[in-house]
C-alpha cells in the first residue's frame, strides 16, 4: 500500500475515534445526544464557534470537491461520503474519500 493511502487510513481511524470519544462523553454528560444542545455547545463561545465555522466551511468545500472528483474518476457510492460526513464525522469522511480517490487514480493508471 502506498504511503499516502496508509496516511489517509490512519487519519480516518483518528477521525473516527477522537470525535466519537468526545461525542459519547457529551452524551454521558448531558444524558442524551441532543443535537440542539450539541450545536449550542459548538457555538458557546468565540473559540468553539471559530472551530465550528471552520469545520462547517471545510465540509462544504470537501463535499463540493468530492462530488466533482468522484464523478470525474467514476467513483461509485458518492452518497456514502455525505452520510459519513454528517452521520459519523467530517474528520473520518474526508480521509476515507481521499483513500478511495487514491485507489481510483491507481486503478485508472493501471488500466491505461
Wavefront OBJ file of the C-alpha trace (Angstrom):
o trace
v 0.000 0.000 0.000
v 1.436 3.387 -0.955
v 2.380 5.640 1.970
v -0.219 8.277 1.092
v -3.015 5.695 1.284
v -1.682 4.459 4.616
v -1.619 8.020 5.954
v -5.241 8.523 4.869
v -6.273 5.304 6.610
v -4.505 6.270 9.835
v -6.136 9.712 9.711
v -9.524 8.068 9.123
v -9.073 5.934 12.246
v -8.181 9.007 14.313
v -11.025 10.900 12.628
v -13.430 8.204 13.783
v -12.128 7.546 17.290
v -11.320 11.040 18.558
v -14.560 12.842 17.620
v -16.715 9.944 18.789
v -14.884 9.706 22.102
v -15.977 13.282 22.749
v -19.449 12.770 21.248
v -20.073 9.898 23.641
v -18.623 11.887 26.565
v -21.006 14.731 25.665
v -23.933 12.296 25.599
v -22.927 10.949 29.033
v -22.618 14.461 30.473
v -25.943 15.687 29.113
v -27.874 12.430 29.334
v -28.515 12.220 25.573
v -27.123 13.144 22.188
v -29.439 16.103 21.736
v -28.455 17.956 18.541
v -29.792 21.313 19.750
v -27.609 21.114 22.874
v -24.679 19.900 20.804
v -24.904 22.804 18.344
v -25.371 25.247 21.214
v -22.162 23.864 22.729
v -20.296 24.259 19.453
v -21.236 27.946 19.384
v -20.919 28.522 23.153
v -18.003 30.943 22.817
v -15.818 32.521 20.161
v -13.138 29.809 20.306
v -15.564 26.946 19.802
v -17.573 28.948 17.231
v -14.371 29.500 15.270
v -13.800 25.760 15.107
v -17.474 25.141 14.355
v -17.439 27.507 11.370
v -14.060 26.172 10.260
v -15.456 22.639 10.114
v -18.740 23.736 8.523
v -16.981 25.596 5.704
v -14.422 22.805 5.338
v -17.258 20.276 4.995
v -18.914 22.366 2.296
v -15.648 22.630 0.361
v -14.906 18.928 0.823
v -18.350 17.784 -0.343
v -18.198 20.086 -3.367
v -14.767 18.706 -4.284
v -15.774 15.107 -3.537
v -18.859 15.402 -5.741
v -16.998 16.627 -8.792
v -13.908 14.483 -8.245
v -15.877 11.268 -7.680
v -17.792 11.842 -10.901
v -14.602 12.678 -12.801
v -12.914 9.479 -11.613
v -16.009 7.287 -11.930
v -16.086 6.544 -8.212
v -19.227 4.781 -7.037
v -21.368 5.432 -3.972
v -20.839 9.196 -3.773
v -23.811 9.397 -1.403
v -21.799 7.445 1.175
v -19.386 10.351 1.741
v -22.320 12.638 2.563
v -23.654 10.071 5.038
v -20.214 9.609 6.610
v -19.681 13.373 6.849
v -22.928 14.094 8.663
v -23.505 10.724 10.326
v -20.021 9.883 11.551
v -17.548 12.769 11.281
v -16.023 15.060 8.674
v -12.630 14.040 10.097
v -13.480 10.456 9.131
v -15.248 11.018 5.816
v -12.571 13.199 4.219
v -9.650 10.776 4.737
v -11.812 7.825 3.651
v -12.726 9.695 0.468
v -9.070 10.601 -0.167
v -8.062 6.964 0.364
v -10.692 5.784 -2.108
v -9.709 8.550 -4.533
v -6.097 7.340 -4.476
v -7.303 3.817 -5.218
v -9.427 5.074 -8.138
v -6.485 7.006 -9.574
v -4.195 3.961 -9.215
v -6.796 1.797 -10.942
v -7.060 4.235 -13.853
v -3.270 4.327 -14.204
v -3.087 0.541 -14.190
v -5.756 0.301 -16.881
v -4.039 2.893 -19.099
l 1 2 3 4 5 6 7 8 9 10 11 12 13 14 15 16 17 18 19 20 21 22 23 24 25 26 27 28 29 30 31 32 33 34 35 36 37 38 39 40 41 42 43 44 45 46 47 48 49 50 51 52 53 54 55 56 57 58 59 60 61 62 63 64 65 66 67 68 69 70 71 72 73 74 75 76 77 78 79 80 81 82 83 84 85 86 87 88 89 90 91 92 93 94 95 96 97 98 99 100 101 102 103 104 105 106 107 108 109 110 111 112
